Amino acid sequence: MELVTSLPADTPLSEVAARVRRIEDLGFDTVHISETVRDPFSVCTLAAEHTTTLTIRTSMVVAFPRSPMLTAYAA
């Protein structure tokens, strides 16, 4: 069974590392990052730097306002 949680959208960037490590320590397998407050790709990158086992996913990203080139750069 996969345990999935979401990082609260209002998490300050200065707390992302600590929260991701805590989520990992609690035994979760996956964390979702939403796009409601800030760019999810930046938060995913920050989260990925501070975990070794978590799968990090965007829970939703709106593609229409982004050009294909911007999405490619983010990837």
Secondary structure, 3 states (H helix, E strand, C coil): CCCEEECCCCCCHHHHHHHHHHHHHCCCCEEEECCCCCCHHHHHHHHHCCCCCCEEEECCCCCCCCCHHHHHHHC
